[in-house]
Amino acid sequence: MASSSTRSPRKWLWWLIGGTVAVVVLVVAAPFVYIHFIETDPPPKLHLSTTPPTTAASSAPAVRAPLAGTWKVGSGSTVGYRVKEVLFGQNNDAAGRTNDVSGSITIAGTTVRSGQFTADLTTVKSDRGQRDNAFQGRIMDTADFPTATFKLTKPIALGREPADATLITVQATGDLTLHGQTRSVTFPLQARRTGNVIEATGEIPVKFSDYQIGDPSFGPVTTEDHGILEFLLEFQPS
């Protein structure tokens, strides 16, 4: 028969193993519960809706404007960021957005000759104040670099004028300026004209080190070394 002195170390060993397992389960389960049941879902990626923009019906002039000319960014425009976060092995999308966007495009015939947009980064908001404070401060330093700007550097030939409400996809090449650094970027851009509104949307890949942006990770949250700048622009004839 085993003595009580023999059983006691075994008992403590099982307690130690059980406690270790419980801690591991807690470390894994707590982030899972937080991300999937407590944290609000990030907004979906910016994209062209299946219905015409509201500005087309509410504020566009009755006469259809010619495609050629200058079109200015309207109030329905949005620019934001999206970055993958990892909290103890659990993945989450971090996203912030602003509607403080300005810009324009100039079209000659059926070719977009020039275009640019600027977003006010000081007004970017996400679903978490801690993330916003980090974004405005140590990550993007918006006190010194308050804007993000994209400027088209190659014309975009549309061929013939697209039919109303027809979605087209083209390649856009231009200079993206972030955090005081400018880099040439090329990315697919989707566009559609509905009445007197031209919508354009795209995602621009951003590798943080290319723009001298510090590691966005904080506390137990780590991020990838890259993210995207996403935009949905509504242009109206000027």
C-alpha positions as CSV (number, residue, x, y, z in Angstrom):
1,M,0.0,0.0,0.0
2,A,1.3,3.4,-0.9
3,S,2.0,5.7,2.0
4,S,0.4,9.2,2.4
5,S,3.9,10.7,1.9
6,T,4.1,9.0,-1.6
7,R,0.6,10.1,-2.6
8,S,1.1,13.7,-1.5
9,P,3.8,14.7,-4.1
10,R,1.7,13.0,-6.9
11,K,-1.3,15.0,-5.8
12,W,0.7,18.3,-5.9
13,L,2.1,17.3,-9.3
14,W,-1.5,16.8,-10.7
15,W,-2.5,20.1,-9.1
16,L,0.5,21.8,-10.9
17,I,-0.3,20.2,-14.2
18,G,-4.0,21.1,-13.9
19,G,-3.1,24.7,-13.0
20,T,-0.8,25.1,-15.9
21,V,-3.4,23.7,-18.3
22,A,-6.0,26.1,-16.9
23,V,-3.7,29.1,-17.4
24,V,-3.0,28.1,-21.0
25,V,-6.7,27.7,-21.7
26,L,-7.4,31.1,-20.1
27,V,-4.6,32.8,-22.2
28,V,-6.1,31.3,-25.4
29,A,-9.8,31.5,-24.5
30,A,-9.8,35.1,-23.2
31,P,-8.6,36.7,-26.4
32,F,-10.9,34.5,-28.4
33,V,-13.9,35.6,-26.4
34,Y,-12.9,39.2,-26.4
35,I,-12.3,39.4,-30.2
36,H,-15.3,37.2,-31.2
37,F,-17.9,38.2,-28.7
38,I,-17.0,41.5,-27.0
39,E,-14.9,43.5,-29.6
40,T,-17.1,45.1,-32.2
41,D,-16.7,43.9,-35.8
42,P,-14.5,46.1,-38.0
43,P,-16.4,47.9,-40.8
44,P,-16.4,46.0,-44.1
45,K,-13.9,46.9,-46.8
46,L,-14.8,50.0,-48.8
47,H,-16.5,49.0,-52.0
48,L,-18.9,50.2,-54.6
49,S,-22.5,49.5,-53.5
50,T,-25.1,47.7,-55.6
51,T,-27.3,50.8,-55.5
52,P,-26.6,54.3,-56.9
53,P,-25.1,56.9,-54.6
54,T,-27.6,59.0,-52.8
55,T,-26.0,62.2,-54.1
56,A,-27.0,61.2,-57.6
57,A,-30.6,61.6,-56.8
58,S,-30.5,64.3,-54.2
59,S,-28.1,66.9,-55.4
60,A,-27.0,66.2,-59.0
61,P,-28.3,68.5,-61.7
62,A,-31.1,67.2,-63.9
63,V,-28.9,67.6,-67.1
64,R,-26.2,65.0,-67.5
65,A,-22.8,66.6,-67.4
66,P,-20.2,65.7,-70.1
67,L,-17.6,63.2,-69.0
68,A,-14.8,65.6,-70.1
69,G,-14.0,68.3,-67.5
70,T,-13.1,68.6,-63.9
71,W,-14.8,66.5,-61.2
72,K,-14.4,67.3,-57.5
73,V,-14.4,64.9,-54.5
74,G,-17.8,65.1,-52.8
75,S,-19.0,64.7,-49.2
76,G,-19.8,61.0,-49.5
77,S,-16.1,60.1,-49.8
78,T,-14.1,58.0,-47.3
79,V,-10.4,57.2,-46.8
80,G,-9.1,54.8,-44.2
81,Y,-6.6,52.1,-43.1
82,R,-6.9,48.4,-42.4
83,V,-4.2,46.4,-40.6
84,K,-4.1,42.8,-39.3
85,E,-3.7,42.5,-35.5
86,V,-2.9,39.4,-33.6
87,L,-3.7,39.0,-29.9
88,F,-2.3,35.8,-28.4
89,G,-2.8,34.0,-31.7
90,Q,-6.3,35.4,-32.4
91,N,-6.6,37.5,-35.6
92,N,-8.5,40.7,-35.9
93,D,-8.8,43.5,-38.5
94,A,-8.1,47.0,-37.2
95,A,-9.7,49.7,-39.3
96,G,-10.0,53.5,-39.0
97,R,-11.7,56.0,-41.3
98,T,-12.3,59.7,-42.1
99,N,-14.7,61.5,-44.3
100,D,-12.5,64.6,-44.4
101,V,-11.4,64.1,-48.0
102,S,-10.7,66.6,-50.8
103,G,-9.5,66.3,-54.3
104,S,-10.4,66.2,-58.0
105,I,-9.9,64.5,-61.4
106,T,-9.6,66.1,-64.8
107,I,-10.8,64.2,-67.9
108,A,-10.0,65.1,-71.5
109,G,-12.0,63.1,-74.0
110,T,-12.1,59.7,-72.4
111,T,-8.7,59.9,-70.6
112,V,-8.2,60.8,-67.0
113,R,-5.3,63.2,-67.4
114,S,-4.8,64.1,-63.7
115,G,-6.2,63.3,-60.3
116,Q,-5.4,63.6,-56.7
117,F,-7.0,63.2,-53.3
118,T,-6.0,64.3,-49.7
119,A,-7.3,62.8,-46.5
120,D,-7.1,64.6,-43.1
121,L,-5.5,61.9,-40.9
122,T,-6.1,64.0,-37.7
123,T,-9.8,63.0,-37.9
124,V,-9.3,59.3,-38.5
125,K,-11.3,57.2,-36.0
126,S,-11.6,53.5,-35.2
127,D,-13.8,51.7,-32.7
128,R,-11.1,52.0,-29.9
129,G,-9.8,55.2,-28.4
130,Q,-6.5,53.5,-27.3
131,R,-5.9,52.6,-31.0
132,D,-6.7,56.1,-32.1
133,N,-4.4,57.7,-29.6
134,A,-1.6,55.5,-30.8
135,F,-2.4,56.2,-34.5
136,Q,-2.4,60.0,-33.9
137,G,0.7,59.9,-31.8
138,R,3.6,57.5,-32.1
139,I,2.5,55.7,-35.3
140,M,1.5,58.4,-37.7
141,D,2.6,61.5,-35.8
142,T,-0.3,63.5,-37.3
143,A,0.8,66.7,-35.5
144,D,3.7,66.9,-38.0
145,F,2.2,64.8,-40.8
146,P,-1.5,65.6,-40.8
147,T,-2.4,64.4,-44.3
148,A,-2.2,61.5,-46.7
149,T,-2.1,62.3,-50.4
150,F,-2.3,60.4,-53.6
151,K,-1.5,62.0,-56.9
152,L,-1.9,60.3,-60.3
153,T,1.3,60.3,-62.3
154,K,0.1,58.4,-65.4
155,P,-3.0,59.1,-67.4
156,I,-5.8,56.5,-67.4
157,A,-7.2,55.7,-70.8
158,L,-10.8,54.6,-70.6
159,G,-11.2,53.8,-74.3
160,R,-14.8,54.7,-75.2
161,E,-17.1,56.3,-72.6
162,P,-18.5,53.7,-70.2
163,A,-22.2,53.2,-70.2
164,D,-24.1,54.6,-67.2
165,A,-23.8,52.3,-64.0
166,T,-21.2,50.2,-65.7
167,L,-18.4,49.0,-63.4
168,I,-14.9,49.3,-64.9
169,T,-11.5,48.2,-63.5
170,V,-8.3,50.0,-64.5
171,Q,-4.7,50.3,-63.2
172,A,-3.8,53.5,-61.4
173,T,-0.2,54.7,-60.9
174,G,0.7,57.6,-58.8
175,D,2.6,59.0,-55.8
176,L,1.4,58.2,-52.3
177,T,2.7,60.5,-49.6
178,L,2.4,59.3,-46.0
179,H,4.3,60.3,-42.9
180,G,6.4,62.7,-44.9
181,Q,7.5,60.0,-47.3
182,T,6.5,59.7,-51.0
183,R,6.5,56.4,-52.9
184,S,5.3,55.4,-56.4
185,V,2.4,52.9,-56.2
186,T,0.3,51.0,-58.8
187,F,-2.9,49.3,-57.9
188,P,-6.3,48.2,-59.5
189,L,-9.0,50.9,-59.3
190,Q,-12.7,50.3,-59.8
191,A,-14.9,53.1,-61.0
192,R,-18.5,53.6,-62.0
193,R,-20.5,56.6,-63.3
194,T,-24.1,56.9,-62.2
195,G,-25.8,60.0,-63.5
196,N,-23.7,62.9,-62.4
197,V,-21.6,61.0,-59.8
198,I,-18.4,59.2,-60.5
199,E,-17.4,56.7,-57.8
200,A,-13.9,55.3,-57.5
201,T,-12.5,52.8,-55.0
202,G,-9.3,51.0,-54.4
203,E,-6.8,49.6,-51.9
204,I,-3.2,50.8,-51.8
205,P,-0.7,48.4,-50.1
206,V,1.4,50.1,-47.5
207,K,4.6,48.6,-46.1
208,F,5.3,50.6,-42.9
209,S,9.1,50.7,-43.3
210,D,8.8,52.3,-46.8
211,Y,7.2,55.3,-45.1
212,Q,9.3,55.3,-41.9
213,I,6.2,54.4,-39.9
214,G,7.1,52.7,-36.6
215,D,5.8,49.3,-35.6
216,P,2.1,49.8,-34.7
217,S,2.2,46.9,-32.2
218,F,1.3,47.7,-28.6
219,G,1.1,45.7,-25.4
220,P,0.0,42.1,-26.2
221,V,-1.2,43.2,-29.6
222,T,1.1,42.6,-32.6
223,T,0.5,43.7,-36.1
224,E,1.8,42.7,-39.5
225,D,4.5,44.9,-41.1
226,H,2.1,46.2,-43.7
227,G,-1.5,47.3,-44.1
228,I,-3.7,49.0,-46.7
229,L,-5.0,52.5,-47.4
230,E,-8.5,52.0,-48.7
231,F,-10.7,54.7,-50.3
232,L,-14.1,55.2,-51.7
233,L,-14.4,58.6,-53.5
234,E,-17.5,60.2,-55.0
235,F,-16.8,62.9,-57.6
236,Q,-19.2,65.4,-58.8
237,P,-18.9,67.9,-61.8
238,S,-17.4,71.2,-60.6
